[in-house]
Amino acid sequence: MDRVIQIGCDLPAARFTAAAVDEHPRLLGGVAIHPNDVPPLAAAGRLDDALAEIAELVAHPRIRVVGETGLDYFRTAPEQHAVQQDAFRWHIDLAKRTGLALQIHDRDAHDDVLRILAEEGAPERTVLHCFSGDVAMARECVERGYYLSFAGTVTFSSAHELREALAVVPLDRVLVETDAPYLTPHPFRGATNAPYLVPLTVRRMAAVLGVDVPTLCQAISATSEELYGPW
């Protein structure tokens, strides 16, 4: 791996990302307010200021992604869904206004994520980060022109449905990621994840897609440049 997208999805991480992409030429960046951080910021009266700072940071020429944004109903109470959805819509609009790729976090919120993207009109370059849907959702995303990014979960022995979803995604819509330090691929599941373990995920993905590893790597590299521009 010779190039990385560094994502900062709270304010300290977003500030770090904006500094890191200046220092390291192999990094490009993405910034947003993660959906899990939206309700506490709103409750503290600080959400508007946080979003305003994200809008400033995306002006950096090496910040190429608005994300990760989206919805997370796993850790969010139902009464907090509305503020998450409003922030998601704000990030969608920011990505469209700036011409940047949109990277989406979707946990236990598939229907609402797809609904809001349809209502707002998704940016031309929309990525479902750490895709966790089923075959039907994967097909719908492909039909809409979205990109699907897969993490180490695709290597887990129990992830049959996820591999079935991957199998219906065209090569030019597939991405790979770490979600580091989480979702470490088999056989190191449970250890701290890092980019050096991506080959384990890529090998399993190649087997599912029925292509050799170099072919998949070339496709991912070309798609990454299409999405994020040159490093």
C-alpha positions as CSV (number, residue, x, y, z in Angstrom):
1,M,0.0,0.0,0.0
2,D,1.5,3.3,-1.1
3,R,-1.4,5.7,-0.6
4,V,-3.9,6.3,2.2
5,I,-7.0,8.3,2.9
6,Q,-6.9,9.5,6.4
7,I,-10.3,10.2,7.9
8,G,-10.9,12.6,10.8
9,C,-14.5,12.5,12.0
10,D,-14.4,14.5,15.2
11,L,-12.9,17.9,15.6
12,P,-9.5,16.9,17.1
13,A,-9.1,14.2,14.4
14,A,-10.2,16.5,11.7
15,R,-7.6,19.1,12.7
16,F,-5.0,16.4,12.9
17,T,-6.0,15.2,9.4
18,A,-5.6,18.7,7.9
19,A,-2.1,19.0,9.4
20,A,-1.1,15.4,8.4
21,V,-1.9,15.7,4.7
22,D,0.5,18.7,4.5
23,E,3.3,16.7,6.2
24,H,2.9,13.4,4.4
25,P,2.5,13.3,0.6
26,R,1.1,9.8,0.6
27,L,-2.0,11.0,2.6
28,L,-5.2,12.6,1.4
29,G,-7.8,13.5,3.9
30,G,-11.5,13.5,4.8
31,V,-13.2,15.4,7.6
32,A,-16.7,15.4,9.1
33,I,-18.6,15.1,12.4
34,H,-19.3,11.4,13.0
35,P,-23.0,10.6,13.6
36,N,-22.3,9.4,17.1
37,D,-20.8,12.7,18.0
38,V,-23.7,14.7,16.6
39,P,-26.2,14.3,19.5
40,P,-23.8,15.2,22.4
41,L,-22.6,18.3,20.4
42,A,-26.1,19.3,19.8
43,A,-27.1,18.9,23.4
44,A,-24.1,21.0,24.4
45,G,-25.1,23.8,22.0
46,R,-21.8,23.2,20.0
47,L,-23.0,21.5,16.9
48,D,-23.3,24.5,14.7
49,D,-19.7,25.7,15.6
50,A,-18.4,22.2,14.9
51,L,-20.0,22.0,11.5
52,A,-18.7,25.5,10.7
53,E,-15.2,24.3,11.4
54,I,-15.6,21.3,9.2
55,A,-16.8,23.6,6.4
56,E,-13.6,25.6,6.8
57,L,-11.3,22.5,6.8
58,V,-12.7,21.0,3.6
59,A,-11.3,24.1,1.7
60,H,-7.8,22.5,2.2
61,P,-6.7,21.3,-1.3
62,R,-5.7,17.9,0.1
63,I,-8.9,17.3,1.9
64,R,-10.9,15.3,-0.7
65,V,-13.7,13.7,1.3
66,V,-16.6,14.8,3.4
67,G,-16.9,12.0,5.8
68,E,-17.4,9.9,7.5
69,T,-20.9,11.1,8.0
70,G,-24.2,9.2,8.0
71,L,-26.4,7.5,10.6
72,D,-25.7,5.1,13.5
73,Y,-28.7,3.7,15.2
74,F,-26.7,1.2,17.2
75,R,-25.4,3.7,19.7
76,T,-28.1,6.4,19.3
77,A,-31.5,6.5,21.1
78,P,-34.5,6.9,18.8
79,E,-35.1,10.4,20.1
80,Q,-31.7,11.4,18.8
81,H,-32.2,10.1,15.3
82,A,-33.7,13.4,14.0
83,V,-30.6,15.5,14.8
84,Q,-28.3,12.8,13.3
85,Q,-30.4,12.9,10.1
86,D,-30.2,16.7,10.0
87,A,-26.5,16.6,10.3
88,F,-26.3,13.9,7.6
89,R,-28.3,16.2,5.3
90,W,-25.9,19.1,6.1
91,H,-22.8,16.9,5.1
92,I,-24.5,15.8,1.9
93,D,-25.0,19.4,0.9
94,L,-21.4,20.3,1.8
95,A,-20.1,17.5,-0.4
96,K,-22.2,18.7,-3.3
97,R,-21.3,22.4,-2.8
98,T,-17.5,21.6,-2.7
99,G,-17.5,18.8,-5.3
100,L,-15.9,16.4,-2.8
101,A,-16.6,12.7,-2.4
102,L,-19.1,11.8,0.3
103,Q,-18.1,8.9,2.7
104,I,-21.0,7.4,4.7
105,H,-21.1,5.6,8.0
106,D,-24.2,3.3,8.1
107,R,-24.8,1.2,11.2
108,D,-28.3,-0.4,11.7
109,A,-29.7,2.5,9.6
110,H,-29.7,1.1,6.0
111,D,-33.3,2.2,5.0
112,D,-32.9,5.8,6.4
113,V,-29.4,6.2,4.8
114,L,-30.8,5.2,1.4
115,R,-33.9,7.3,1.8
116,I,-32.1,10.5,2.8
117,L,-29.6,10.1,0.0
118,A,-32.5,9.8,-2.5
119,E,-34.3,12.8,-1.0
120,E,-31.3,15.0,-0.9
121,G,-29.7,13.8,-4.1
122,A,-26.4,12.0,-3.5
123,P,-23.2,13.5,-4.7
124,E,-21.8,12.0,-7.9
125,R,-19.1,10.3,-5.8
126,T,-20.7,8.6,-2.8
127,V,-19.0,5.8,-0.8
128,L,-20.6,3.4,1.6
129,H,-17.8,3.1,4.1
130,C,-17.4,-0.4,5.8
131,F,-20.3,-1.7,3.8
132,S,-22.5,-3.9,6.0
133,G,-25.7,-4.4,3.9
134,D,-27.0,-7.5,2.2
135,V,-27.2,-8.5,-1.5
136,A,-30.3,-6.4,-2.1
137,M,-28.8,-3.3,-0.7
138,A,-25.6,-3.8,-2.6
139,R,-27.5,-4.1,-5.8
140,E,-29.5,-1.0,-5.1
141,C,-26.3,1.0,-4.3
142,V,-24.7,-0.2,-7.5
143,E,-27.8,0.8,-9.5
144,R,-27.6,4.3,-7.9
145,G,-23.9,4.6,-8.8
146,Y,-22.5,4.4,-5.3
147,Y,-19.1,2.9,-4.4
148,L,-18.9,0.2,-1.7
149,S,-15.9,-0.1,0.6
150,F,-15.1,-3.3,2.4
151,A,-13.1,-3.8,5.6
152,G,-11.7,-6.8,7.5
153,T,-15.2,-8.0,8.3
154,V,-15.4,-9.6,4.9
155,T,-12.8,-12.1,6.1
156,F,-14.7,-13.2,9.1
157,S,-16.0,-16.8,9.0
158,S,-19.5,-15.7,9.9
159,A,-19.7,-13.0,7.2
160,H,-21.4,-15.1,4.5
161,E,-24.0,-12.5,3.7
162,L,-21.4,-9.8,3.4
163,R,-19.4,-11.9,0.9
164,E,-22.6,-12.5,-1.0
165,A,-23.1,-8.8,-1.2
166,L,-19.5,-8.2,-2.4
167,A,-19.9,-10.8,-5.1
168,V,-22.5,-8.6,-6.9
169,V,-20.5,-5.4,-6.9
170,P,-18.6,-4.5,-10.2
171,L,-14.8,-4.2,-9.9
172,D,-15.0,-0.4,-10.7
173,R,-17.3,0.2,-7.7
174,V,-15.2,-1.7,-5.1
175,L,-12.9,-0.2,-2.5
176,V,-11.0,-1.6,0.4
177,E,-10.2,-0.1,3.9
178,T,-8.9,-0.8,7.3
179,D,-11.3,1.1,9.6
180,A,-8.2,1.1,11.7
181,P,-7.7,0.4,14.6
182,Y,-10.9,-1.7,14.3
183,L,-12.2,-4.6,12.2
184,T,-8.8,-6.4,11.9
185,P,-9.0,-9.2,9.3
186,H,-8.7,-12.9,10.0
187,P,-6.5,-14.5,11.4
188,F,-5.6,-11.4,13.5
189,R,-9.2,-10.6,14.5
190,G,-9.1,-8.9,17.9
191,A,-5.7,-7.3,17.5
192,T,-5.1,-3.7,16.7
193,N,-5.7,-3.1,13.0
194,A,-3.4,-1.1,10.7
195,P,-2.9,-0.6,6.9
196,Y,-0.2,-3.3,6.7
197,L,-3.0,-5.9,7.1
198,V,-5.0,-4.7,4.1
199,P,-3.5,-7.5,1.9
200,L,-5.4,-10.1,3.9
201,T,-8.7,-8.4,3.2
202,V,-7.8,-7.9,-0.5
203,R,-7.0,-11.6,-1.0
204,R,-10.3,-12.6,0.4
205,M,-12.1,-10.1,-1.7
206,A,-10.3,-11.2,-4.8
207,A,-11.4,-14.8,-4.1
208,V,-15.0,-13.7,-3.7
209,L,-15.0,-11.6,-6.9
210,G,-13.3,-14.4,-8.9
211,V,-10.3,-12.3,-10.0
212,D,-6.6,-12.5,-9.2
213,V,-5.1,-10.2,-6.6
214,P,-3.2,-7.9,-9.1
215,T,-6.4,-7.3,-11.1
216,L,-8.3,-6.3,-8.0
217,C,-5.4,-4.1,-6.8
218,Q,-5.2,-2.3,-10.1
219,A,-9.0,-1.8,-10.1
220,I,-9.0,-0.4,-6.6
221,S,-6.1,1.9,-7.4
222,A,-7.8,3.3,-10.5
223,T,-11.1,3.8,-8.6
224,S,-9.3,5.6,-5.8
225,E,-7.8,8.1,-8.2
226,E,-11.2,8.5,-9.9
227,L,-12.8,9.3,-6.5
228,Y,-10.2,11.3,-4.7
229,G,-7.9,12.7,-7.5
230,P,-4.1,12.4,-7.6
231,W,-2.1,12.1,-4.5
